[in-house]
């Protein structure tokens, strides 16, 4: 039986730049740094983001940007502050898709290696309730 999400791993070209993004935009707490050791396939760092284990490993950037993404929950009143943090790092903000009122607000942005992130203020229950209306 699946018990839940174990972790998310991002392959990144620069561990330091990704750490800055994760800690300044997503309030990540670094919990491990392999240094020059490679217990897995490359140097790696582990973070806790809202109780989710996020790993970063050194490697090549993604060649293309897609809509594949990971969404983290933010409070509705955090929108402006989070957007300011993202822009302060010079990250590319993607225009969000059209939304119906009541399904929450999102900020989509790309990291330095073409991974897309979303910060979303809604919940699954709110979205389903709105779609039923």
N, C-alpha and C positions, 0 to 999 in steps of 0.2 A: 504494500500500500504506500502510495506517495504521501509524505508527511508535510510537504510544503517546499518552498524554494530553498535550496542550499546556498548557492552563491551565483554571482554574475561576474564574468571575466571579460575585460577589455584588453586587447592587444594594442599597445601604444608605442610610438617612436621615442617619446621622451617621458620617462617616469616622473620627473620633477614638474613638468608643465601639467601633466594630468593630475598630480597630487594638488597643485595649486587650484586647478579647476574644481576638483572634488571637495577640497576643504573650504574654499571661499564661496562657491556657489551652492553646494549641497550640504554644507556643514558636516562633512565627513570627519571621522576620527581615525587617524592612522593607528593600526594595531600591530603591524608587522612590516619589516623591510628586510629582504634577503641580503642586502648589501651586494657584495660581489659573488655570493654563493648562488648556485643554480640547483635547487632541489627538484625543480620541474624542468621546463624547457628553456627558461631564461630567467633573468633577474625579475623579481616580483615584489609587489607591495599589497598589503591587505588593508581594507578600510571597513568601518561600520558606518552605514548611512541609514539612519532610522531603523536600526535593528537588522538591516540586510548586509550580508558579507559581500563586499565588492572587491574583486582582485584586479590588479593591473599587472600586465606582463610586457616586457620589452619585445618589440617585433616591428614588422612593417605595417604602415598605415593601410587602411582600406583604400582601394583605388577609386571607388564610386560612393556617392552619397545616395541613400535611398530613404524611404519612409520607415524602414525597420527602426524601432526605437525602444528605449526603456523609459518608462514614465515614473517619476517620483511625486508623491503627494506633497502639496504645499497648502497652507491656510489661504483662504480667499484674500485676506488683507496683506499678504506677503508679495503679491504680484509685482508691484512697482519696485520694491527693494530687490527682489530676485532678478528682475530684468536689468536693473542698474548694475548688479554684480556681474552678470553675464557680459554686458556691454563693456564694463571696466576691463575685462580680460581680452577684449577685441574679438570675441567669438561671433560667428555668423548666426544671426537669429533668422529663423525661417518663418515666413508668414503662416499662421495657423489656418487650419481648414475652417470652413464656415460651420457655425454652431447654432443650435436652437437654444433659446433662453432656458436656463435651468439645468444645463448639463455641465456647468463649471467652466472655468477659464484655463487656458493653457499657454505656455511659452515653449516653443520648440527651438532648439539650438544645436549646432554641430560643435563637437570638440575638434581638437587639432588633427585628429586622425580619421575624420569623416563619420564618426559615430553620432547618431542623433539621440538627443535627450529631450524629454518633455517634463515640464513641471506642470502639474494639473491640480486644480483646486476642488474638483468634484469627486464624487464617489460612484461606484457601480450602482448602488441602490438609487441614487438621485438620477442617474442617466436612464436606468430602466423605467423609473416612475415617469420621467419626462417623455420617453418614447411611447409609453402606453397611453398618454393623454391625447 
